Amino acid sequence: MRVCDLHNKQVINTCDCKILGCVIDIDFDECSGCIKALIVPGPGRLCGLFGRDIEYIIPFPCVRGIGPDAVLVEVSLEKITHKCI
């Protein structure tokens, strides 16, 4: 699988069965080439018309499965790193 194959796949949290969003970027270690985290945009402001306030940074060890349409993660929302945009 290539990194570009992860782009725009839905991320589903298996703890609460909620869709977190779609993968827009990844964070990887430049030395080893390993993926460190998936970056997913947070919820939109006012029906998505005015952009987003945060994005979720999901550690790659929390990924439980990658399918043709979705990425399954197991993480509590309290432990997800929020990055303000």
PDB file of N, CA, C and O in Angstrom:
ATOM      1  N   MET A   1       0.840  -1.173   0.000  1.00  0.00           N
ATOM      2  CA  MET A   1       0.000   0.000   0.000  1.00  0.00           C
ATOM      3  C   MET A   1       0.889   1.241   0.000  1.00  0.00           C
ATOM      4  O   MET A   1       1.913   1.288   0.682  1.00  0.00           O
ATOM      5  N   ARG A   2       0.489   2.221  -0.759  1.00  0.00           N
ATOM      6  CA  ARG A   2       1.205   3.483  -0.816  1.00  0.00           C
ATOM      7  C   ARG A   2       0.542   4.496   0.106  1.00  0.00           C
ATOM      8  O   ARG A   2      -0.623   4.358   0.479  1.00  0.00           O
ATOM      9  N   VAL A   3       1.305   5.504   0.456  1.00  0.00           N
ATOM     10  CA  VAL A   3       0.779   6.550   1.329  1.00  0.00           C
ATOM     11  C   VAL A   3      -0.389   7.259   0.667  1.00  0.00           C
ATOM     12  O   VAL A   3      -1.352   7.621   1.344  1.00  0.00           O
ATOM     13  N   CYS A   4      -0.324   7.463  -0.629  1.00  0.00           N
ATOM     14  CA  CYS A   4      -1.424   8.153  -1.322  1.00  0.00           C
ATOM     15  C   CYS A   4      -2.711   7.330  -1.270  1.00  0.00           C
ATOM     16  O   CYS A   4      -3.794   7.885  -1.454  1.00  0.00           O
ATOM     17  N   ASP A   5      -2.621   6.025  -1.026  1.00  0.00           N
ATOM     18  CA  ASP A   5      -3.823   5.201  -0.901  1.00  0.00           C
ATOM     19  C   ASP A   5      -4.595   5.506   0.385  1.00  0.00           C
ATOM     20  O   ASP A   5      -5.794   5.236   0.461  1.00  0.00           O
ATOM     21  N   LEU A   6      -3.920   6.068   1.401  1.00  0.00           N
ATOM     22  CA  LEU A   6      -4.587   6.431   2.652  1.00  0.00           C
ATOM     23  C   LEU A   6      -5.386   7.727   2.518  1.00  0.00           C
ATOM     24  O   LEU A   6      -6.328   7.962   3.274  1.00  0.00           O
ATOM     25  N   HIS A   7      -5.011   8.549   1.569  1.00  0.00           N
ATOM     26  CA  HIS A   7      -5.648   9.858   1.400  1.00  0.00           C
ATOM     27  C   HIS A   7      -7.135   9.700   1.100  1.00  0.00           C
ATOM     28  O   HIS A   7      -7.521   8.920   0.229  1.00  0.00           O
ATOM     29  N   ASN A   8      -7.957  10.436   1.817  1.00  0.00           N
ATOM     30  CA  ASN A   8      -9.417  10.476   1.674  1.00  0.00           C
ATOM     31  C   ASN A   8     -10.139   9.208   2.121  1.00  0.00           C
ATOM     32  O   ASN A   8     -11.321   9.049   1.815  1.00  0.00           O
ATOM     33  N   LYS A   9      -9.472   8.302   2.832  1.00  0.00           N
ATOM     34  CA  LYS A   9     -10.195   7.170   3.420  1.00  0.00           C
ATOM     35  C   LYS A   9     -10.860   7.629   4.712  1.00  0.00           C
ATOM     36  O   LYS A   9     -10.276   8.399   5.474  1.00  0.00           O
ATOM     37  N   GLN A  10     -12.072   7.159   4.957  1.00  0.00           N
ATOM     38  CA  GLN A  10     -12.770   7.504   6.183  1.00  0.00           C
ATOM     39  C   GLN A  10     -12.085   6.843   7.371  1.00  0.00           C
ATOM     40  O   GLN A  10     -11.646   5.697   7.289  1.00  0.00           O
ATOM     41  N   VAL A  11     -12.000   7.577   8.475  1.00  0.00           N
ATOM     42  CA  VAL A  11     -11.438   7.053   9.711  1.00  0.00           C
ATOM     43  C   VAL A  11     -12.589   6.804  10.669  1.00  0.00           C
ATOM     44  O   VAL A  11     -13.344   7.718  11.001  1.00  0.00           O
ATOM     45  N   ILE A  12     -12.718   5.554  11.113  1.00  0.00           N
ATOM     46  CA  ILE A  12     -13.815   5.149  11.996  1.00  0.00           C
ATOM     47  C   ILE A  12     -13.227   4.686  13.318  1.00  0.00           C
ATOM     48  O   ILE A  12     -12.343   3.830  13.352  1.00  0.00           O
ATOM     49  N   ASN A  13     -13.725   5.260  14.407  1.00  0.00           N
ATOM     50  CA  ASN A  13     -13.272   4.892  15.744  1.00  0.00           C
ATOM     51  C   ASN A  13     -14.073   3.675  16.212  1.00  0.00           C
ATOM     52  O   ASN A  13     -15.297   3.748  16.315  1.00  0.00           O
ATOM     53  N   THR A  14     -13.405   2.571  16.492  1.00  0.00           N
ATOM     54  CA  THR A  14     -14.099   1.344  16.897  1.00  0.00           C
ATOM     55  C   THR A  14     -14.586   1.402  18.338  1.00  0.00           C
ATOM     56  O   THR A  14     -15.412   0.579  18.731  1.00  0.00           O
ATOM     57  N   CYS A  15     -14.097   2.354  19.143  1.00  0.00           N
ATOM     58  CA  CYS A  15     -14.556   2.469  20.533  1.00  0.00           C
ATOM     59  C   CYS A  15     -16.006   2.944  20.613  1.00  0.00           C
ATOM     60  O   CYS A  15     -16.785   2.444  21.424  1.00  0.00           O
ATOM     61  N   ASP A  16     -16.363   3.919  19.763  1.00  0.00           N
ATOM     62  CA  ASP A  16     -17.718   4.462  19.807  1.00  0.00           C
ATOM     63  C   ASP A  16     -18.431   4.414  18.448  1.00  0.00           C
ATOM     64  O   ASP A  16     -19.533   4.945  18.307  1.00  0.00           O
ATOM     65  N   CYS A  17     -17.809   3.785  17.462  1.00  0.00           N
ATOM     66  CA  CYS A  17     -18.373   3.610  16.117  1.00  0.00           C
ATOM     67  C   CYS A  17     -18.707   4.927  15.427  1.00  0.00           C
ATOM     68  O   CYS A  17     -19.671   5.001  14.665  1.00  0.00           O
ATOM     69  N   LYS A  18     -17.924   5.955  15.688  1.00  0.00           N
ATOM     70  CA  LYS A  18     -18.149   7.255  15.052  1.00  0.00           C
ATOM     71  C   LYS A  18     -17.139   7.470  13.932  1.00  0.00           C
ATOM     72  O   LYS A  18     -15.993   7.026  14.008  1.00  0.00           O
ATOM     73  N   ILE A  19     -17.591   8.158  12.898  1.00  0.00           N
ATOM     74  CA  ILE A  19     -16.710   8.536  11.806  1.00  0.00           C
ATOM     75  C   ILE A  19     -16.024   9.837  12.204  1.00  0.00           C
ATOM     76  O   ILE A  19     -16.686  10.846  12.447  1.00  0.00           O
ATOM     77  N   LEU A  20     -14.693   9.807  12.269  1.00  0.00           N
ATOM     78  CA  LEU A  20     -13.936  10.993  12.675  1.00  0.00           C
ATOM     79  C   LEU A  20     -13.702  11.941  11.510  1.00  0.00           C
ATOM     80  O   LEU A  20     -13.540  13.145  11.710  1.00  0.00           O
ATOM     81  N   GLY A  21     -13.683  11.412  10.311  1.00  0.00           N
ATOM     82  CA  GLY A  21     -13.415  12.221   9.124  1.00  0.00           C
ATOM     83  C   GLY A  21     -12.575  11.425   8.147  1.00  0.00           C
ATOM     84  O   GLY A  21     -12.487  10.201   8.251  1.00  0.00           O
ATOM     85  N   CYS A  22     -11.960  12.108   7.202  1.00  0.00           N
ATOM     86  CA  CYS A  22     -11.115  11.470   6.193  1.00  0.00           C
ATOM     87  C   CYS A  22      -9.661  11.876   6.394  1.00  0.00           C
ATOM     88  O   CYS A  22      -9.372  12.997   6.814  1.00  0.00           O
ATOM     89  N   VAL A  23      -8.762  10.972   6.097  1.00  0.00           N
ATOM     90  CA  VAL A  23      -7.334  11.247   6.213  1.00  0.00           C
ATOM     91  C   VAL A  23      -6.957  12.327   5.198  1.00  0.00           C
ATOM     92  O   VAL A  23      -7.232  12.192   4.006  1.00  0.00           O
ATOM     93  N   ILE A  24      -6.323  13.401   5.681  1.00  0.00           N
ATOM     94  CA  ILE A  24      -5.869  14.447   4.767  1.00  0.00           C
ATOM     95  C   ILE A  24      -4.348  14.507   4.676  1.00  0.00           C
ATOM     96  O   ILE A  24      -3.794  15.036   3.712  1.00  0.00           O
ATOM     97  N   ASP A  25      -3.670  13.954   5.703  1.00  0.00           N
ATOM     98  CA  ASP A  25      -2.211  14.023   5.717  1.00  0.00           C
ATOM     99  C   ASP A  25      -1.688  12.968   6.681  1.00  0.00           C
ATOM    100  O   ASP A  25      -2.446  12.378   7.450  1.00  0.00           O
ATOM    101  N   ILE A  26      -0.374  12.741   6.627  1.00  0.00           N
ATOM    102  CA  ILE A  26       0.260  11.827   7.566  1.00  0.00           C
ATOM    103  C   ILE A  26       1.494  12.504   8.143  1.00  0.00           C
ATOM    104  O   ILE A  26       2.046  13.432   7.553  1.00  0.00           O
ATOM    105  N   ASP A  27       1.910  12.027   9.294  1.00  0.00           N
ATOM    106  CA  ASP A  27       3.152  12.460   9.918  1.00  0.00           C
ATOM    107  C   ASP A  27       4.057  11.238   9.918  1.00  0.00           C
ATOM    108  O   ASP A  27       3.668  10.175  10.401  1.00  0.00           O
ATOM    109  N   PHE A  28       5.256  11.382   9.381  1.00  0.00           N
ATOM    110  CA  PHE A  28       6.154  10.234   9.328  1.00  0.00           C
ATOM    111  C   PHE A  28       7.549  10.617   9.783  1.00  0.00           C
ATOM    112  O   PHE A  28       7.940  11.783   9.742  1.00  0.00           O
ATOM    113  N   ASP A  29       8.296   9.597  10.221  1.00  0.00           N
ATOM    114  CA  ASP A  29       9.670   9.774  10.664  1.00  0.00           C
ATOM    115  C   ASP A  29      10.568   9.803   9.439  1.00  0.00           C
ATOM    116  O   ASP A  29      10.599   8.846   8.665  1.00  0.00           O
ATOM    117  N   GLU A  30      11.290  10.886   9.261  1.00  0.00           N
ATOM    118  CA  GLU A  30      12.124  11.051   8.067  1.00  0.00           C
ATOM    119  C   GLU A  30      13.286  10.064   8.034  1.00  0.00           C
ATOM    120  O   GLU A  30      13.709   9.647   6.956  1.00  0.00           O
ATOM    121  N   CYS A  31      13.801   9.689   9.187  1.00  0.00           N
ATOM    122  CA  CYS A  31      14.949   8.772   9.229  1.00  0.00           C
ATOM    123  C   CYS A  31      14.565   7.341   8.880  1.00  0.00           C
ATOM    124  O   CYS A  31      15.229   6.693   8.071  1.00  0.00           O
ATOM    125  N   SER A  32      13.492   6.850   9.493  1.00  0.00           N
ATOM    126  CA  SER A  32      13.105   5.453   9.282  1.00  0.00           C
ATOM    127  C   SER A  32      12.065   5.286   8.174  1.00  0.00           C
ATOM    128  O   SER A  32      11.927   4.198   7.613  1.00  0.00           O
ATOM    129  N   GLY A  33      11.337   6.351   7.858  1.00  0.00           N
ATOM    130  CA  GLY A  33      10.289   6.270   6.847  1.00  0.00           C
ATOM    131  C   GLY A  33       8.992   5.681   7.371  1.00  0.00           C
ATOM    132  O   GLY A  33       8.075   5.418   6.593  1.00  0.00           O
ATOM    133  N   CYS A  34       8.899   5.469   8.686  1.00  0.00           N
ATOM    134  CA  CYS A  34       7.690   4.894   9.288  1.00  0.00           C
ATOM    135  C   CYS A  34       6.652   5.978   9.557  1.00  0.00           C
ATOM    136  O   CYS A  34       6.990   7.115   9.890  1.00  0.00           O
ATOM    137  N   ILE A  35       5.384   5.605   9.407  1.00  0.00           N
ATOM    138  CA  ILE A  35       4.291   6.529   9.691  1.00  0.00           C
ATOM    139  C   ILE A  35       4.145   6.669  11.203  1.00  0.00           C
ATOM    140  O   ILE A  35       4.080   5.670  11.920  1.00  0.00           O
ATOM    141  N   LYS A  36       4.095   7.918  11.691  1.00  0.00           N
ATOM    142  CA  LYS A  36       3.919   8.172  13.121  1.00  0.00           C
ATOM    143  C   LYS A  36       2.469   8.464  13.474  1.00  0.00           C
ATOM    144  O   LYS A  36       2.001   8.064  14.540  1.00  0.00           O
ATOM    145  N   ALA A  37       1.740   9.165  12.584  1.00  0.00           N
ATOM    146  CA  ALA A  37       0.369   9.555  12.914  1.00  0.00           C
ATOM    147  C   ALA A  37      -0.415   9.859  11.644  1.00  0.00           C
ATOM    148  O   ALA A  37       0.147  10.203  10.605  1.00  0.00           O
ATOM    149  N   LEU A  38      -1.735   9.718  11.765  1.00  0.00           N
ATOM    150  CA  LEU A  38      -2.661  10.133  10.711  1.00  0.00           C
ATOM    151  C   LEU A  38      -3.256  11.465  11.121  1.00  0.00           C
ATOM    152  O   LEU A  38      -3.545  11.678  12.298  1.00  0.00           O
ATOM    153  N   ILE A  39      -3.443  12.361  10.171  1.00  0.00           N
ATOM    154  CA  ILE A  39      -4.021  13.666  10.463  1.00  0.00           C
ATOM    155  C   ILE A  39      -5.388  13.744   9.784  1.00  0.00           C
ATOM    156  O   ILE A  39      -5.518  13.566   8.573  1.00  0.00           O
ATOM    157  N   VAL A  40      -6.402  14.018  10.607  1.00  0.00           N
ATOM    158  CA  VAL A  40      -7.801  14.051  10.161  1.00  0.00           C
ATOM    159  C   VAL A  40      -8.394  15.391  10.573  1.00  0.00           C
ATOM    160  O   VAL A  40      -8.235  15.792  11.726  1.00  0.00           O
ATOM    161  N   PRO A  41      -9.079  16.104   9.663  1.00  0.00           N
ATOM    162  CA  PRO A  41      -9.687  17.378  10.056  1.00  0.00           C
ATOM    163  C   PRO A  41     -10.801  17.160  11.067  1.00  0.00           C
ATOM    164  O   PRO A  41     -11.537  16.177  10.991  1.00  0.00           O
ATOM    165  N   GLY A  42     -10.918  18.075  12.005  1.00  0.00           N
ATOM    166  CA  GLY A  42     -11.959  17.998  13.024  1.00  0.00           C
ATOM    167  C   GLY A  42     -13.295  18.438  12.480  1.00  0.00           C
ATOM    168  O   GLY A  42     -13.436  18.685  11.282  1.00  0.00           O
ATOM    169  N   PRO A  43     -14.282  18.536  13.361  1.00  0.00           N
ATOM    170  CA  PRO A  43     -15.616  18.957  12.927  1.00  0.00           C
ATOM    171  C   PRO A  43     -15.615  20.397  12.418  1.00  0.00           C
ATOM    172  O   PRO A  43     -14.853  21.238  12.896  1.00  0.00           O
ATOM    173  N   GLY A  44     -16.468  20.660  11.455  1.00  0.00           N
ATOM    174  CA  GLY A  44     -16.549  21.995  10.859  1.00  0.00           C
ATOM    175  C   GLY A  44     -17.302  22.975  11.743  1.00  0.00           C
ATOM    176  O   GLY A  44     -18.085  22.590  12.610  1.00  0.00           O
ATOM    177  N   ARG A  45     -17.044  24.239  11.498  1.00  0.00           N
ATOM    178  CA  ARG A  45     -17.758  25.303  12.204  1.00  0.00           C
ATOM    179  C   ARG A  45     -18.985  25.689  11.393  1.00  0.00           C
ATOM    180  O   ARG A  45     -18.890  25.832  10.174  1.00  0.00           O
ATOM    181  N   LEU A  46     -20.094  25.856  12.016  1.00  0.00           N
ATOM    182  CA  LEU A  46     -21.338  26.325  11.402  1.00  0.00           C
ATOM    183  C   LEU A  46     -21.620  25.624  10.076  1.00  0.00           C
ATOM    184  O   LEU A  46     -21.554  26.234   9.009  1.00  0.00           O
ATOM    185  N   CYS A  47     -21.930  24.352  10.162  1.00  0.00           N
ATOM    186  CA  CYS A  47     -22.270  23.514   9.000  1.00  0.00           C
ATOM    187  C   CYS A  47     -21.123  23.397   7.996  1.00  0.00           C
ATOM    188  O   CYS A  47     -21.358  23.131   6.817  1.00  0.00           O
ATOM    189  N   GLY A  48     -19.897  23.593   8.450  1.00  0.00           N
ATOM    190  CA  GLY A  48     -18.747  23.440   7.571  1.00  0.00           C
ATOM    191  C   GLY A  48     -18.483  24.611   6.651  1.00  0.00           C
ATOM    192  O   GLY A  48     -17.586  24.546   5.811  1.00  0.00           O
ATOM    193  N   LEU A  49     -19.248  25.684   6.794  1.00  0.00           N
ATOM    194  CA  LEU A  49     -19.095  26.827   5.898  1.00  0.00           C
ATOM    195  C   LEU A  49     -17.867  27.684   6.215  1.00  0.00           C
ATOM    196  O   LEU A  49     -17.312  28.326   5.323  1.00  0.00           O
ATOM    197  N   PHE A  50     -17.447  27.695   7.463  1.00  0.00           N
ATOM    198  CA  PHE A  50     -16.364  28.581   7.877  1.00  0.00           C
ATOM    199  C   PHE A  50     -15.105  27.836   8.270  1.00  0.00           C
ATOM    200  O   PHE A  50     -14.349  28.316   9.115  1.00  0.00           O
ATOM    201  N   GLY A  51     -14.859  26.683   7.685  1.00  0.00           N
ATOM    202  CA  GLY A  51     -13.626  25.946   7.959  1.00  0.00           C
ATOM    203  C   GLY A  51     -13.695  25.134   9.232  1.00  0.00           C
ATOM    204  O   GLY A  51     -14.773  24.800   9.725  1.00  0.00           O
ATOM    205  N   ARG A  52     -12.525  24.825   9.751  1.00  0.00           N
ATOM    206  CA  ARG A  52     -12.418  23.967  10.931  1.00  0.00           C
ATOM    207  C   ARG A  52     -11.485  24.617  11.943  1.00  0.00           C
ATOM    208  O   ARG A  52     -10.552  25.331  11.576  1.00  0.00           O
ATOM    209  N   ASP A  53     -11.751  24.359  13.233  1.00  0.00           N
ATOM    210  CA  ASP A  53     -10.923  24.904  14.303  1.00  0.00           C
ATOM    211  C   ASP A  53      -9.750  24.001  14.644  1.00  0.00           C
ATOM    212  O   ASP A  53      -8.665  24.481  14.972  1.00  0.00           O
ATOM    213  N   ILE A  54      -9.968  22.682  14.567  1.00  0.00           N
ATOM    214  CA  ILE A  54      -8.944  21.736  15.010  1.00  0.00           C
ATOM    215  C   ILE A  54      -8.772  20.630  13.985  1.00  0.00           C
ATOM    216  O   ILE A  54      -9.582  20.473  13.072  1.00  0.00           O
ATOM    217  N   GLU A  55      -7.712  19.876  14.152  1.00  0.00           N
ATOM    218  CA  GLU A  55      -7.543  18.634  13.407  1.00  0.00           C
ATOM    219  C   GLU A  55      -7.051  17.579  14.395  1.00  0.00           C
ATOM    220  O   GLU A  55      -6.334  17.886  15.347  1.00  0.00           O
ATOM    221  N   TYR A  56      -7.448  16.343  14.152  1.00  0.00           N
ATOM    222  CA  TYR A  56      -7.066  15.235  15.021  1.00  0.00           C
ATOM    223  C   TYR A  56      -5.747  14.651  14.533  1.00  0.00           C
ATOM    224  O   TYR A  56      -5.555  14.444  13.335  1.00  0.00           O
ATOM    225  N   ILE A  57      -4.842  14.390  15.467  1.00  0.00           N
ATOM    226  CA  ILE A  57      -3.593  13.709  15.161  1.00  0.00           C
ATOM    227  C   ILE A  57      -3.665  12.361  15.872  1.00  0.00           C
ATOM    228  O   ILE A  57      -3.522  12.280  17.092  1.00  0.00           O
ATOM    229  N   ILE A  58      -3.887  11.305  15.091  1.00  0.00           N
ATOM    230  CA  ILE A  58      -4.117   9.961  15.628  1.00  0.00           C
ATOM    231  C   ILE A  58      -2.827   9.162  15.515  1.00  0.00           C
ATOM    232  O   ILE A  58      -2.342   8.948  14.404  1.00  0.00           O
ATOM    233  N   PRO A  59      -2.249   8.708  16.644  1.00  0.00           N
ATOM    234  CA  PRO A  59      -1.009   7.917  16.588  1.00  0.00           C
ATOM    235  C   PRO A  59      -1.210   6.640  15.769  1.00  0.00           C
ATOM    236  O   PRO A  59      -2.242   5.978  15.882  1.00  0.00           O
ATOM    237  N   PHE A  60      -0.223   6.303  14.949  1.00  0.00           N
ATOM    238  CA  PHE A  60      -0.366   5.144  14.068  1.00  0.00           C
ATOM    239  C   PHE A  60      -0.517   3.820  14.822  1.00  0.00           C
ATOM    240  O   PHE A  60      -1.184   2.922  14.309  1.00  0.00           O
ATOM    241  N   PRO A  61       0.077   3.652  16.030  1.00  0.00           N
ATOM    242  CA  PRO A  61      -0.175   2.393  16.755  1.00  0.00           C
ATOM    243  C   PRO A  61      -1.643   2.166  17.120  1.00  0.00           C
ATOM    244  O   PRO A  61      -2.017   1.046  17.466  1.00  0.00           O
ATOM    245  N   CYS A  62      -2.483   3.206  17.050  1.00  0.00           N
ATOM    246  CA  CYS A  62      -3.920   3.061  17.339  1.00  0.00           C
ATOM    247  C   CYS A  62      -4.694   2.533  16.144  1.00  0.00           C
ATOM    248  O   CYS A  62      -5.874   2.209  16.278  1.00  0.00           O
ATOM    249  N   VAL A  63      -4.066   2.437  14.983  1.00  0.00           N
ATOM    250  CA  VAL A  63      -4.742   1.918  13.788  1.00  0.00           C
ATOM    251  C   VAL A  63      -4.900   0.410  13.938  1.00  0.00           C
ATOM    252  O   VAL A  63      -3.926  -0.302  14.187  1.00  0.00           O
ATOM    253  N   ARG A  64      -6.130  -0.072  13.787  1.00  0.00           N
ATOM    254  CA  ARG A  64      -6.420  -1.505  13.932  1.00  0.00           C
ATOM    255  C   ARG A  64      -6.600  -2.205  12.592  1.00  0.00           C
ATOM    256  O   ARG A  64      -6.436  -3.421  12.506  1.00  0.00           O
ATOM    257  N   GLY A  65      -6.932  -1.463  11.556  1.00  0.00           N
ATOM    258  CA  GLY A  65      -7.117  -2.083  10.251  1.00  0.00           C
ATOM    259  C   GLY A  65      -7.276  -1.039   9.164  1.00  0.00           C
ATOM    260  O   GLY A  65      -7.805   0.050   9.387  1.00  0.00           O
ATOM    261  N   ILE A  66      -6.801  -1.405   7.977  1.00  0.00           N
ATOM    262  CA  ILE A  66      -6.937  -0.525   6.824  1.00  0.00           C
ATOM    263  C   ILE A  66      -7.607  -1.329   5.720  1.00  0.00           C
ATOM    264  O   ILE A  66      -7.065  -2.324   5.240  1.00  0.00           O
ATOM    265  N   GLY A  67      -8.792  -0.881   5.326  1.00  0.00           N
ATOM    266  CA  GLY A  67      -9.536  -1.562   4.281  1.00  0.00           C
ATOM    267  C   GLY A  67      -9.571  -0.744   3.011  1.00  0.00           C
ATOM    268  O   GLY A  67      -8.924   0.299   2.927  1.00  0.00           O
ATOM    269  N   PRO A  68     -10.322  -1.205   2.014  1.00  0.00           N
ATOM    270  CA  PRO A  68     -10.380  -0.486   0.739  1.00  0.00           C
ATOM    271  C   PRO A  68     -11.078   0.875   0.844  1.00  0.00           C
ATOM    272  O   PRO A  68     -10.812   1.766   0.037  1.00  0.00           O
ATOM    273  N   ASP A  69     -11.972   1.045   1.836  1.00  0.00           N
ATOM    274  CA  ASP A  69     -12.725   2.292   1.956  1.00  0.00           C
ATOM    275  C   ASP A  69     -12.522   3.022   3.274  1.00  0.00           C
ATOM    276  O   ASP A  69     -12.852   4.204   3.377  1.00  0.00           O
ATOM    277  N   ALA A  70     -11.984   2.341   4.289  1.00  0.00           N
ATOM    278  CA  ALA A  70     -11.931   2.945   5.617  1.00  0.00           C
ATOM    279  C   ALA A  70     -10.693   2.501   6.390  1.00  0.00           C
ATOM    280  O   ALA A  70     -10.070   1.480   6.097  1.00  0.00           O
ATOM    281  N   VAL A  71     -10.369   3.315   7.387  1.00  0.00           N
ATOM    282  CA  VAL A  71      -9.302   3.010   8.337  1.00  0.00           C
ATOM    283  C   VAL A  71      -9.953   2.879   9.701  1.00  0.00           C
ATOM    284  O   VAL A  71     -10.623   3.806  10.156  1.00  0.00           O
ATOM    285  N   LEU A  72      -9.768   1.740  10.363  1.00  0.00           N
ATOM    286  CA  LEU A  72     -10.332   1.527  11.689  1.00  0.00           C
ATOM    287  C   LEU A  72      -9.286   1.870  12.734  1.00  0.00           C
ATOM    288  O   LEU A  72      -8.161   1.372  12.682  1.00  0.00           O
ATOM    289  N   VAL A  73      -9.656   2.726  13.686  1.00  0.00           N
ATOM    290  CA  VAL A  73      -8.757   3.096  14.774  1.00  0.00           C
ATOM    291  C   VAL A  73      -9.441   2.793  16.097  1.00  0.00           C
ATOM    292  O   VAL A  73     -10.669   2.760  16.181  1.00  0.00           O
ATOM    293  N   GLU A  74      -8.643   2.574  17.121  1.00  0.00           N
ATOM    294  CA  GLU A  74      -9.176   2.332  18.457  1.00  0.00           C
ATOM    295  C   GLU A  74      -8.521   3.328  19.401  1.00  0.00           C
ATOM    296  O   GLU A  74      -7.401   3.128  19.870  1.00  0.00           O
ATOM    297  N   VAL A  75      -9.247   4.400  19.664  1.00  0.00           N
ATOM    298  CA  VAL A  75      -8.707   5.466  20.503  1.00  0.00           C
ATOM    299  C   VAL A  75      -9.858   6.233  21.144  1.00  0.00           C
ATOM    300  O   VAL A  75     -10.892   6.460  20.518  1.00  0.00           O
ATOM    301  N   SER A  76      -9.664   6.631  22.408  1.00  0.00           N
ATOM    302  CA  SER A  76     -10.668   7.479  23.046  1.00  0.00           C
ATOM    303  C   SER A  76     -10.409   8.918  22.622  1.00  0.00           C
ATOM    304  O   SER A  76      -9.255   9.321  22.475  1.00  0.00           O
ATOM    305  N   LEU A  77     -11.451   9.684  22.428  1.00  0.00           N
ATOM    306  CA  LEU A  77     -11.306  11.047  21.932  1.00  0.00           C
ATOM    307  C   LEU A  77     -10.516  11.930  22.894  1.00  0.00           C
ATOM    308  O   LEU A  77      -9.945  12.937  22.476  1.00  0.00           O
ATOM    309  N   GLU A  78     -10.476  11.568  24.176  1.00  0.00           N
ATOM    310  CA  GLU A  78      -9.693  12.349  25.151  1.00  0.00           C
ATOM    311  C   GLU A  78      -8.195  12.191  24.883  1.00  0.00           C
ATOM    312  O   GLU A  78      -7.412  13.082  25.213  1.00  0.00           O
ATOM    313  N   LYS A  79      -7.790  11.064  24.288  1.00  0.00           N
ATOM    314  CA  LYS A  79      -6.367  10.802  24.064  1.00  0.00           C
ATOM    315  C   LYS A  79      -5.875  11.251  22.695  1.00  0.00           C
ATOM    316  O   LYS A  79      -4.676  11.202  22.422  1.00  0.00           O
ATOM    317  N   ILE A  80      -6.788  11.688  21.835  1.00  0.00           N
ATOM    318  CA  ILE A  80      -6.381  12.177  20.517  1.00  0.00           C
ATOM    319  C   ILE A  80      -5.801  13.567  20.672  1.00  0.00           C
ATOM    320  O   ILE A  80      -6.379  14.412  21.357  1.00  0.00           O
ATOM    321  N   THR A  81      -4.676  13.809  20.049  1.00  0.00           N
ATOM    322  CA  THR A  81      -4.072  15.138  20.095  1.00  0.00           C
ATOM    323  C   THR A  81      -4.852  16.064  19.183  1.00  0.00           C
ATOM    324  O   THR A  81      -5.112  15.733  18.026  1.00  0.00           O
ATOM    325  N   HIS A  82      -5.221  17.213  19.696  1.00  0.00           N
ATOM    326  CA  HIS A  82      -5.913  18.233  18.910  1.00  0.00           C
ATOM    327  C   HIS A  82      -4.913  19.317  18.551  1.00  0.00           C
ATOM    328  O   HIS A  82      -4.195  19.818  19.416  1.00  0.00           O
ATOM    329  N   LYS A  83      -4.867  19.671  17.302  1.00  0.00           N
ATOM    330  CA  LYS A  83      -3.987  20.742  16.857  1.00  0.00           C
ATOM    331  C   LYS A  83      -4.866  21.874  16.334  1.00  0.00           C
ATOM    332  O   LYS A  83      -5.666  21.677  15.420  1.00  0.00           O
ATOM    333  N   CYS A  84      -4.713  23.046  16.915  1.00  0.00           N
ATOM    334  CA  CYS A  84      -5.487  24.198  16.451  1.00  0.00           C
ATOM    335  C   CYS A  84      -4.910  24.701  15.135  1.00  0.00           C
ATOM    336  O   CYS A  84      -3.695  24.816  14.974  1.00  0.00           O
ATOM    337  N   ILE A  85      -5.789  24.991  14.215  1.00  0.00           N
ATOM    338  CA  ILE A  85      -5.368  25.456  12.903  1.00  0.00           C
ATOM    339  C   ILE A  85      -5.301  26.966  12.901  1.00  0.00           C
ATOM    340  O   ILE A  85      -4.963  27.568  11.882  1.00  0.00           O
TER     341      ILE A  85
END
